[in-house]
Structures are given as C-alpha cells and as structure tokens.
Amino acid sequence: MSKYIIRRLLYLILILIGVSLIVFMLVHLAPGDPVRIMLGEDASPAEVERLRENYGLDQPLHIQYFRWAGNVLQGDLGTSIRQRRPVTELIFARMPATFELALMGMLFSIIVAIPLGIIAAIKQSTWVDFSTMILALIGVSMPSFWIGLMLLTHLALRVDILPLFGRGPSLFVGIGSIFTTGSFMTLINSLRFLILPAISLGIIQTALLTRLTRSSMLDVLRADYIRTARSKGLGERVVVTRHALRNALLPVVTVLGIRLGAMLGGSIIIETVFAWPGVGRLIYNAISQRDFPIVQAGTLLLAVAFSLANLLVDISYAYLNPRIRYD
C-alpha cells in the first residue's frame, strides 16, 4: 500500500505540473491586457510599463512561469492585480465556503441517490424502478445553473421561505455553537442559506449516482454468492444489506471521488448564481477582470483538491474490499 501511495503522489506531482503549464499558457495567451484593465485607457505608457515591471510581465513567458512555479513551492501564490492583496489570503478566506458547499452537495447526493438506486434495483421492472430512472434521466439532462434559477424563482422569490443570495454563518460555526451555547439557531440559519445552492449543485450528481448504484446493485444481485445466500433461507433484507451492498458500493465510491472534484470545479457557476462567496466566484470575477494570478492559483488548488480526493478514494478501496491489493 505504501508503494502505491508513493507512486500516486509522484503521478500527482506530474499532473499538477501539467495543469499549471496549461493554465499559465491559457491565461497569458488570452486576449486582453490586465495592466490596461487595471489602470484604465487613460494611463500613460510609462505607467503601464512601470506596472508591467512590478509584476514581471515584461519578461519572457518561460521566465514568468518558472518564477511563478518557484514562488508557489514556497507558498507564495502571487498578488492580485486588481485587489493588490496576496492571492493566498484571498483564496484561503473563501476556501471554507467552497468546501462547505461541495460537501453539502455531495451529502445531499449520497443521502438521496444511494437509497433510490438500491430500491430501484430491488424493485426492478416495476413502476418504482421506471419512475426512478425517469427522474434520474431528467436530473442528468438539466444544467445546474438552470436548476439554481428555477429554485430561486419558485422557492425564494414566490414562496419566500429561503434566502435568495449570499451565505449565512459558517456551517462549522453552526455545529460548534450547539456544543458551546446549546443553541441550534446558528446552525439552522447556516443551513437556510446552504439548501438551495447545495441542491442545485447536487442534483446532477444525484441522478448519476442513482443510475450507477442501481446498475451496480443489479450486477451484484445476479452473482452466484447472492443466489447461494438466498438458497440458505436468508431474508432479502439480510442478503441486500450484509452481502450485496458492500460490493455494490465499490464503483459508487470511485465515482464519489471524481464527482466531488467535479463539484469543486462546477461550483463556479452555482456560486455565481447564488452570490456565494467561495473560490469559484472569486475565479469567475478574476477571469472577467483578467486578474491572472487569482485564476492560476485558484485553478491549481482546485486541481490539487480533485487529485487528493481521487487518491483517498483509491486508498479506501482496500478497506471496502480486502481482496483488492496494490503492488
């Protein structure tokens, strides 16, 4: 296992180098001059040149890349061109909001999708199965931003039971307040702001996980050892929960890691729709303002989170199925 983890970490380094190169080149080759955008069209050539020198933009691209990569290895992600503040400070101030949203979206997907997939498999070829698959197909077909807009229109504007935009108290602060003050109000207020964006982010993932769980469960239920368990007189609940579920969840766990990474990347749209103060919205604003230090650093950190999530999923395989070994 240790050799496998080391090998995956080496692959992770290569992946991040490739991601950093691609992002750096795309940002710097995109049209638009960030210095001109920041200073305005009335800035003199001397002012523009001076600011280019301050940010090292007057140097060749390969020099700029190696200097930026060296600074990243030292924990320095650069300085925002627009806000004149360290990028590290800007990103890490918003990172908890993004992880909070992604985790809640994933939690919603797991709670809804896995039971639905199991029930659909057990009730194969019945109205329950058909209804579940139709709902899953609809969920996959709807873009997340459209789901968000519909939820805003019907649950926030018309019914006015949930907040429209923004973020309440941190979910972690709300949980902590239960133990410190014994009050649930902070947690409830936090969840009120989280419900709509988390559902919008998690709907597509829920549909995908439902279909995958159903397919995986059907494959396991047709296995020989399941027929043997049934022939011994075991009840259907025991067969499903003790013998089938664990093996059926193996491919689901794989997709969970991938979808969590997709949620972190897809949060850019949802954070913009709901004015959620996370890294995704920060990157979106930075792209429109050509603030390339934020775009580079934010994309790199999301790639790190995505890769680490996949690594943790692969490691968890050994605990879910002892027959799996890594050489």
PyMOL commands that set and color helices and strands:
alter all, ss='L'
color gray80, all
select helices_A, chain A and resi 2-29+34-39+45-55+61-73+87-122+127-141+144-158+171-180+185-221+224-231+236-273+279-289+292-320
alter helices_A, ss='H'
color red, helices_A
deselect
rebuild
show_as cartoon
